[in-house]
Amino acid sequence: MNTAVAASPTQRLDRRRVYIFPSRAGFTLGAMLVVILLGAINYDNALGYLLSFLLGGMFLVAMLHTYHNLAGLDFLGAHAAPVFAGERARFECVIGNPWPRARLALALMRRPRGATRAERRRLAREGAAFDLAADSTLAVGITLDAPRRGWLSPGRLRLESGYPLGILRAWAYFACDARCLVYPAPHGSLALPYAATQAAGSTDMALAGADEFAGLRPYASGDPVRAIAWKTLARERELMIKRFHGQGSIELELDWRTVANLGDVEAKLSQLTAWVLEAERRGARYALTLPDHAVARGHGASHRDACLRALALFGGDA
């Protein structure tokens, strides 16, 4: 199936885009430092001074390392393969590290604007943790639900790290304009509508074909027994069906009017989607006719994708 690719330019993290703040552990350490320093002042304890300044210096050094773990990284875009409604879309986000030092303990997650605290916690759990080697790029997968057909975008992404000590957390945001095309869910119980030009009673002949041999395909329920490749079954122990080209090939008309008696628009689109997949699986030549679009008769992966795209974007933007 097609892959939707982001067209956004490279986004580099400079000092104005990286934010840093103490974590919960960092605040705890800061409070301990204040208590130790107050005790050292009160009792004029040299070891107390030494410990507080040592931990304070460690805090400052950790701040520098946490910041540099993100600074200079590039977001090179994202892409996602189409999915069907009800599935989970996976966006491959490409992160680049053009510097000669590795970046460790990174995490990439979705962070839409206006998200509640509970949503932020859930998205953080769904984020992807990874390390990034020096002078390298890495595709990091982010998954999200695709509940309805049409275009789906992950929106704003957040890259963060608590390296090296976890007492500070640095983060930055990327604007991701990649889109995933979500096809209607393939559901429906209606039988395939054969073209009116096909002679009555010739279904089995059409399913098996009667002319030039065109290869094999896996057996599907409803295929004629006489089209089974028995020699292949004996040799490979897999049930295969012979395919042929010529006048005996299936020709289908997948027309919106054929599903007019179904319920709402989504039910009609789901039935047409199921027909497209079934027709392609059977090696048929088929046409798709919608109220606002038509796809001429054809077959093959590109033709299937064109039909599914028309169904996914029906009544919406292309």
Protein Blocks (a to p, Z undefined) as FASTA:
>chain_A
ZZdddfbdcddddfklpccdddfklmmmmmmmmmmmmmmmmnopaklmmmmmmmmmmmmm
mmmmmmmmmgopacebdcdddddehiacddddddddfbfbdcehiacddddehiafklmm
mmmmmpccddddehiadddddddddfbgcjddebjaddddfbfnlpaccddddddfbdcd
dddddedjbdcdddfklcghilmmmmnopadcebjcdddehiafklpcfklmmmnopacd
dddedjkbccddddfklmmmmccfklmmmmmmmmmmmmmmnopacddddfkbccdddedj
klmmmmmmmmmmgoiaZZ
